[in-house]
Amino acid sequence: MYDYMLGGKDNFAVDRLALDQLAELVPEAVPLARANRAFLQRAVRYVAADGVRQFLDLGSGLPTQGSAHEVAPEARVVYVDHDPVVAAHSRALLENSGRAVFVEADLLDADEVLDRAGALLDLTEPVGVLLVSILHFIPDAAGSQDAVAALRERLAPGSHLVISHATTRARAEDGERARTPSRGPSSGGADRTPSEIRAFFGDFPLEPPGLVQATDWRPDRPKLVGDWSLPSSLMAGIARKPA
């Protein structure tokens, strides 16, 4: 479905039907998906420009439509997802890529993910870790904070942590007062405030402009009068592990 939202061809008729029906009910779904993918692409370019030549994309889904290995073709990329159907299709898509592989694993098991990713990545060197539009599907009770903390601990200095996280506009604008736990963007997910999202970065300092709306994170061009504004909040940021 995500591939279809991004204008791709690696999807089934049932995906297209479901997404067309979803878009009628939630008109912002497709613009949000495209804003999220645009942020991922800007983030990969930014991290690569800082000298990072390897990426770990957690909860990646299908690596299509401008994924990390296409944005940074000289980098080594490991995609991770726990869906066996995604795994089968991803391995076929990446068969001839040379510098990108797919690992079927659960991002909540940080040690297993990093141990298996280490077959392609040099974990003694900086890595760009992508947690793009995935953490809002995982509540704190499932161990999301602990898993990300374990990832941070094992990353080499100079590594970058890239996160985008959906939340409601009310939580984004009045988050410090809206502390009551609530259901998230999907059943069983987590609607976190900006400070709760910021906690995933731990003590890593945020790169400018900090944690902001995804469309405001180093946009490719200035906003123009009449630009469509996302009706929901998609927060995004990048932090760098200090020496």
Secondary structure as GFF3:
##gff-version 3
##sequence-region A 1 243
A	DSSP	alpha_helix	2	5	.	.	.	ID=ss1
A	DSSP	alpha_helix	13	25	.	.	.	ID=ss2
A	DSSP	alpha_helix	29	49	.	.	.	ID=ss3
A	DSSP	beta_strand	54	58	.	.	.	ID=ss4
A	DSSP	alpha_helix	68	71	.	.	.	ID=ss5
A	DSSP	beta_strand	76	81	.	.	.	ID=ss6
A	DSSP	alpha_helix	84	93	.	.	.	ID=ss7
A	DSSP	beta_strand	100	104	.	.	.	ID=ss8
A	DSSP	alpha_helix	110	117	.	.	.	ID=ss9
A	DSSP	beta_strand	128	132	.	.	.	ID=ss10
A	DSSP	three_ten_helix	135	137	.	.	.	ID=ss11
A	DSSP	three_ten_helix	140	142	.	.	.	ID=ss12
A	DSSP	alpha_helix	144	154	.	.	.	ID=ss13
A	DSSP	beta_strand	160	167	.	.	.	ID=ss14
A	DSSP	alpha_helix	169	174	.	.	.	ID=ss15
A	DSSP	alpha_helix	194	198	.	.	.	ID=ss16
A	DSSP	three_ten_helix	199	201	.	.	.	ID=ss17
A	DSSP	beta_strand	212	213	.	.	.	ID=ss18
A	DSSP	three_ten_helix	214	216	.	.	.	ID=ss19
A	DSSP	beta_strand	233	240	.	.	.	ID=ss20
###
